[in-house]
Amino acid sequence: MAGSEAAWQAAEAGARVILHEMRPEVGTFAHRTGSLAEMVCSNSFRSDDDEQNAVGLLHWEMRAAGSLIMEMADRHRLPAGGALAVDRDPFAESVTARLQAHPNVEIRTGEITALPEDGPTIIATGPLTSGALAAAIAAETGQESLAFFDAIAPIVYADTIDMTVAWEQSRYDKGETLEEQRAYINCPMTRDEYEAFIDALLTAEKTEFHEGETAGYFDGCLPIEVMAERGRETLRHGPMKPVGLTNPHQPDVKPWAVVQLRRDNALGTLYNIVGFQTKMKYGAQTAVFRMIPGLQEASFARLGGIHRNTFINSPTLLDDQMRLRSKPHIRFAGQITGVEGYVESAAMGLLAGRLAAAELRGQTLPPVPQVTAMGALIHHITGGAEAKTFQPMNVNFGLFPPVEGLKAGRRGRKDRYKAYTDRAKSAWSGWLGRPAAAAE
């Protein structure tokens, strides 16, 4: 995501770009294709609400800046209520095609194993940086790259879901059209079924870590077994919460818990199990997930898995232009900088591409206003976060400077978030050099 966006932004600004992609010559645990911007976990860019949600605001800012990632996400959008979910394969193929066709972009395949000694460079290798390049980065920074473990959720064939048990409905019927309101399939559980499911999760055979590895997870993508270990009710108040849903098969019976599946492709033939990242071994996954009512005969297009993600301690290593302090010709972007999520990663690629292109023109772009979603993220990774406890972070309003004069607390939250987004849109449009109305 970040590398594709960085290349696009730099090329659109007039720079000549060589984009290196090691796939398909060198693969990873999670990728299946050689396409750029391949989605390996969820197919969701999360909330698209640009007035009440920080990631929705980030969507708005990226669209205003001519983001390739957002353009292709919008083009291949799937019904998902208030979320922006995309048809993952056509999305990646379209990003790849647009970059291949750009006159200022040359794509070269093959692994990069060392840091370049000169020339403006952006490293946007994502969470699955190859071993050789990760070692080169660690050698240059003088410390071990930080790492955490990330998990991916399974994908189910839609025609193997028992719709006499399950039903279509977005939580709280979110979505403007009937199709959007039915973007999710719901599988209800009774209390006894839920308790048996938790028991099975806790006792299932799990992936073991290699000697010397410690299991540090990003909280936004915890394996469901880890959540279950934190308390038997954790899942019921998390991805399996039963609120905002009515089972048409038994409208008078409130489920104790609900498993949601979200459409994963435009054909509606694939659904991913929402929030069900897992480190269970494959055989255990099949047995445990078929305990879910409606999935007793489910077939899986992909089972879940766990992989090691690498990121650098950006607050100590990067300056406010995203440059490596020890080698200023090198910039880092994307998830390797310690932002978490598709959108956040692409956003940092957008900034890195623009900053690098400006530098090639002999210019230095002004700092991105911290009151914007972009500015909040770049400030967090280049000095706002505490280096000793630095961990991957999604964009959230807690990273933004407070708006003066607004009441705190839940009652004032809607007005407060709207104030954050109004202020951000004005500041971002100003940084881009256009009024807010034109940016929309």
C-alpha positions in Angstrom: 0.0 0.0 0.0 2.6 2.6 1.1 5.1 1.9 -1.7 2.4 2.0 -4.3 1.0 5.3 -3.0 4.5 6.8 -2.6 5.4 5.9 -6.2 2.2 7.4 -7.5 2.5 10.6 -5.6 6.1 11.2 -6.6 5.4 10.3 -10.2 2.4 12.6 -10.3 4.6 15.4 -9.0 6.9 14.8 -12.0 9.6 12.6 -10.4 11.0 9.6 -12.3 10.3 6.5 -10.0 11.7 3.0 -10.0 9.4 0.8 -7.9 11.1 -2.4 -6.6 8.8 -5.3 -5.8 10.3 -8.6 -4.7 7.2 -10.7 -5.5 6.6 -13.0 -7.3 10.3 -14.0 -7.4 10.4 -13.9 -3.6 7.2 -14.6 -1.7 6.0 -14.1 1.8 3.9 -16.2 4.2 0.8 -14.1 3.6 0.9 -13.0 0.0 -0.6 -15.1 -2.8 0.2 -13.0 -5.9 2.7 -10.6 -7.5 0.3 -7.7 -7.5 1.1 -4.5 -5.9 -1.0 -3.4 -2.9 -2.2 -7.0 -2.3 -4.5 -7.1 0.8 -3.4 -10.0 3.1 -5.6 -9.7 6.1 -9.0 -8.0 6.1 -10.5 -6.5 3.0 -11.8 -3.4 5.0 -10.4 0.1 5.1 -12.7 0.5 8.2 -15.2 3.4 8.7 -15.7 5.8 5.8 -17.4 8.4 8.1 -15.4 11.6 7.7 -17.2 13.5 10.3 -17.2 11.2 13.3 -14.3 8.8 12.7 -10.6 9.5 12.5 -9.9 6.9 9.8 -12.9 8.2 7.8 -11.2 11.6 8.0 -8.0 10.1 6.8 -9.9 8.7 3.8 -11.1 12.2 3.1 -7.7 13.7 3.3 -6.2 11.1 1.0 -9.0 11.5 -1.6 -8.3 15.3 -1.5 -4.7 14.6 -2.2 -5.4 12.4 -5.3 -4.6 9.1 -3.6 -4.3 6.2 -6.0 -5.1 3.7 -3.2 -8.4 5.5 -2.3 -9.4 5.9 -6.0 -9.0 2.2 -6.6 -10.7 1.3 -3.3 -13.7 3.5 -4.2 -13.8 1.9 -7.7 -13.9 -1.7 -6.3 -16.0 -0.9 -3.2 -18.2 -3.6 -1.8 -21.3 -3.2 0.4 -20.2 -3.0 4.0 -22.6 -0.7 5.8 -20.6 2.4 7.0 -17.2 0.7 6.3 -15.1 0.9 3.1 -14.6 -2.7 2.1 -13.0 -3.6 -1.3 -12.9 -6.5 -3.7 -9.3 -7.4 -2.9 -8.0 -9.0 -6.2 -9.5 -6.4 -8.7 -8.3 -3.7 -6.3 -4.7 -4.8 -6.3 -4.7 -5.6 -10.0 -6.0 -2.0 -10.8 -3.4 -0.4 -8.6 -0.7 -2.4 -10.4 -2.1 -1.6 -13.9 -2.2 2.2 -13.1 1.4 2.2 -11.9 2.5 0.1 -14.9 0.9 2.6 -17.3 2.3 5.7 -15.6 5.0 7.2 -17.9 7.2 8.2 -14.8 7.1 4.8 -13.2 9.3 1.8 -13.9 8.5 -1.4 -12.0 11.4 -3.8 -11.3 10.9 -7.2 -9.7 13.5 -8.8 -7.4 14.6 -8.6 -3.8 16.6 -5.6 -2.5 19.0 -6.9 0.2 21.0 -3.8 1.2 20.4 -0.1 1.8 21.3 2.1 -1.1 24.4 4.3 -0.5 23.0 7.3 -2.4 20.0 8.6 -4.3 16.6 9.5 -2.9 15.0 6.3 -1.6 11.8 5.3 0.1 11.6 2.0 2.0 8.0 0.9 2.3 8.5 -2.8 2.7 5.5 -3.2 5.0 5.3 -5.6 7.9 6.8 -8.5 6.0 10.2 -7.0 5.2 12.5 -9.7 3.8 15.1 -11.1 6.2 18.1 -9.7 4.3 16.8 -6.2 4.1 15.6 -6.3 7.7 19.1 -7.3 8.8 20.5 -4.4 6.8 18.1 -2.0 8.4 19.0 -3.3 11.9 22.7 -3.0 11.1 22.3 0.6 10.1 20.1 1.7 13.0 22.4 0.0 15.5 19.5 -1.9 17.2 17.2 -4.8 16.6 14.1 -3.9 14.6 11.1 -4.1 16.8 8.5 -6.7 15.9 5.1 -7.9 16.8 2.9 -10.8 15.6 -0.1 -10.3 13.4 -2.8 -12.7 12.5 -5.2 -13.1 9.6 -8.8 -14.2 9.6 -10.2 -17.2 7.6 -12.4 -16.7 4.5 -15.5 -18.9 3.9 -17.2 -19.9 0.7 -20.7 -18.2 0.8 -22.5 -21.2 -0.6 -21.4 -23.4 2.3 -23.1 -21.1 4.9 -26.4 -22.4 6.2 -28.8 -19.5 5.7 -31.6 -21.3 7.5 -29.6 -20.5 10.6 -27.7 -17.4 9.6 -29.1 -14.1 8.2 -28.0 -11.0 6.3 -27.9 -7.7 8.2 -25.4 -4.9 8.9 -25.3 -3.9 12.6 -27.9 -1.3 13.3 -28.9 -1.6 9.6 -26.1 0.8 8.6 -25.9 1.6 4.9 -27.9 3.7 2.6 -29.1 0.9 0.4 -30.7 -2.5 1.1 -27.6 -4.2 -0.3 -25.3 -2.2 2.1 -27.6 -3.1 5.0 -27.2 -6.8 4.1 -23.4 -6.6 3.7 -22.9 -9.0 6.6 -24.0 -12.5 7.4 -24.7 -13.2 11.0 -24.4 -16.5 12.9 -26.2 -16.5 16.3 -25.1 -18.4 19.4 -26.9 -19.4 22.5 -25.2 -19.1 25.8 -24.3 -22.8 25.9 -23.0 -22.7 22.3 -20.9 -19.7 23.2 -19.4 -21.3 26.3 -18.6 -24.5 24.3 -16.9 -22.4 21.6 -14.8 -20.5 24.2 -13.7 -23.9 25.7 -12.7 -25.1 22.3 -10.7 -21.9 21.5 -8.8 -22.2 24.8 -7.8 -25.8 24.3 -7.2 -25.8 20.5 -3.7 -26.5 19.2 -1.9 -23.3 18.5 1.0 -22.2 16.4 4.2 -22.3 18.5 6.8 -19.5 18.3 10.4 -20.1 17.4 12.9 -20.1 20.2 13.7 -16.6 21.3 10.5 -15.1 19.9 8.1 -13.4 22.2 4.4 -13.0 21.4 3.9 -9.2 21.3 0.6 -8.5 19.5 -0.9 -5.3 18.1 -4.1 -4.8 20.1 -6.2 -4.0 17.0 -5.5 -7.4 15.4 -5.4 -9.8 18.4 -5.9 -13.5 17.7 -9.3 -14.6 19.0 -7.7 -17.1 21.3 -5.7 -14.4 23.0 -8.9 -12.3 23.5 -10.6 -15.4 25.0 -7.7 -15.8 27.4 -8.3 -12.3 28.7 -11.7 -13.4 30.0 -14.6 -15.5 28.8 -16.8 -12.5 28.1 -14.2 -10.6 26.1 -15.3 -11.9 22.7 -19.0 -11.3 23.5 -18.2 -7.7 24.1 -15.8 -7.5 21.1 -16.2 -9.1 17.6 -19.1 -11.4 18.8 -21.2 -8.7 20.4 -24.9 -9.4 19.7 -26.2 -5.7 19.7 -27.8 -4.0 16.8 -29.0 -7.2 15.2 -32.3 -9.1 15.0 -32.5 -12.7 13.9 -35.4 -13.0 11.5 -35.5 -16.8 12.1 -36.2 -16.1 15.8 -37.1 -12.4 16.1 -38.2 -12.8 19.8 -35.0 -14.5 20.9 -31.9 -12.3 21.6 -28.7 -14.2 20.7 -26.1 -14.5 23.5 -23.4 -13.8 20.9 -23.2 -13.3 17.1 -20.4 -14.1 14.7 -20.4 -11.8 11.7 -19.0 -12.5 8.2 -18.3 -9.6 5.8 -18.4 -9.9 2.0 -14.9 -10.3 0.6 -15.5 -10.0 -3.1 -17.9 -8.4 -5.6 -19.4 -11.7 -6.6 -20.5 -12.3 -3.0 -19.0 -15.8 -3.2 -16.5 -15.2 -0.4 -17.0 -13.9 3.2 -14.3 -13.3 5.9 -15.1 -13.9 9.5 -14.9 -10.5 11.1 -12.4 -10.1 13.9 -11.4 -13.8 13.8 -7.7 -13.5 13.3 -6.2 -16.7 14.7 -3.1 -18.6 15.5 -4.8 -22.0 15.7 -3.3 -24.7 13.6 -5.3 -25.5 10.4 -6.9 -28.7 11.6 -8.0 -27.0 14.8 -9.4 -24.1 12.9 -11.7 -26.2 10.8 -13.0 -28.1 13.8 -13.5 -25.0 16.0 -15.1 -22.7 13.4 -17.5 -25.4 12.3 -18.9 -25.2 15.9 -20.4 -21.8 14.9 -24.1 -22.2 14.0 -24.5 -21.8 10.3 -20.9 -22.9 9.6 -21.3 -26.5 10.4 -20.6 -27.5 6.8 -18.5 -24.5 5.9 -15.6 -24.8 3.4 -12.7 -22.4 3.7 -11.1 -20.5 0.8 -8.4 -19.5 3.2 -7.7 -20.5 6.8 -6.2 -18.0 9.2 -2.6 -17.7 10.2 0.0 -15.8 12.1 3.1 -14.0 10.9 5.9 -11.8 12.3 5.6 -8.1 11.5 8.6 -5.8 11.5 8.7 -2.1 12.3 11.4 0.4 13.3 11.5 2.7 16.3 10.6 5.7 14.2 10.6 8.3 17.0 14.4 7.8 17.5 15.3 7.1 13.9 13.3 9.4 11.6 13.2 13.2 11.3 10.1 15.2 10.7 10.5 14.7 6.9 10.4 10.9 7.4 14.2 10.6 6.6 16.5 8.2 8.4 18.7 10.5 10.5 21.9 8.5 9.8 21.2 8.4 6.0 19.0 11.3 5.1 18.6 10.2 1.5 16.5 7.3 2.8 12.9 7.8 3.9 10.7 5.2 5.5 6.9 4.9 4.9 4.0 2.6 5.7 3.6 0.0 8.4 7.4 -0.4 8.9 7.3 3.0 10.5 4.9 1.9 13.2 1.5 3.0 11.9 -1.0 0.2 11.8 -3.6 -0.4 9.1 -4.0 -0.3 5.3 -5.1 3.3 5.2 -2.5 4.6 7.7 0.2 2.8 5.8 -0.9 4.2 2.5 -1.2 7.7 4.0 2.4 7.6 5.2 3.4 6.5 1.7 1.5 9.5 0.3 3.4 11.9 2.4 6.8 10.3 1.8 6.2 10.4 -2.0 5.3 14.1 -1.9 8.2 15.0 0.5 10.7 13.1 -1.7 9.4 14.7 -4.9 9.6 18.2 -3.4 13.2 17.6 -2.2 14.2 16.6 -5.8 12.8 20.0 -6.9 15.0 21.7 -4.3 12.0 22.5 -2.1 11.0 21.6 1.4 7.3 21.2 2.1 6.0 22.8 5.2 5.2 20.6 8.2 1.8 18.9 7.9 -0.6 20.5 10.4 -0.8 18.2 13.4 -4.6 18.9 13.6 -5.0 16.8 10.5 -5.2 13.0 10.4 -2.0 13.0 8.3 -0.3 15.3 10.6 -1.3 13.5 13.8 0.1 10.3 12.4 3.4 11.7 11.2 3.9 13.6 14.4 3.2 10.4 16.4 5.9 8.4 14.5 8.5 11.1 14.3 8.6 12.3 17.8 5.2 12.4 19.4 5.3 8.8 20.7 7.3 7.7 23.7 10.3 5.8 22.1 10.7 3.4 25.0 7.1 2.1 24.7 6.6 2.7 20.9 4.1 0.3 19.4 2.0 0.2 16.2 -0.9 2.7 16.2 -4.0 3.2 14.2 -5.1 6.8 13.6 -7.4 8.0 16.4 -8.6 11.3 17.8 -6.4 10.8 20.8 -3.4 11.7 18.6 -5.0 15.1 17.7 -4.5 18.3 19.7 -7.7 19.1 21.7 -10.1 21.6 20.3 -10.4 24.5 22.8 -13.8 25.1 24.5 -15.4 21.8 23.8 -17.1 19.7 26.6 -15.5 16.4 27.4 -17.5 13.2 28.1 -19.8 11.0 26.0 -22.6 13.5 25.6 -20.3 16.0 23.9 -18.4 13.4 21.8 -20.4 13.9 18.6 -19.8 17.6 18.6 -16.2 17.2 19.6 -15.4 14.7 16.8 -17.2 17.0 14.3 -15.0 19.9 15.5 -11.9 17.8 15.0 -12.9 16.8 11.4 -14.0 20.4 10.4 -10.7 21.8 11.7 -8.7 19.0 10.0 -10.3 19.5 6.6 -9.7 23.2 6.6 -6.0 22.7 7.7 -5.4 19.9 5.2 -6.9 21.8 2.3 -4.7 24.8 3.2 -1.6 22.6 3.2 -2.6 21.2 -0.2 -3.1 24.8 -1.4 -6.9 24.6 -2.0 -10.0 25.7 0.0 -11.9 23.0 1.9 -14.9 23.2 -0.5 -12.8 22.5 -3.5 -11.1 19.5 -1.8 -14.4 17.8 -1.4 
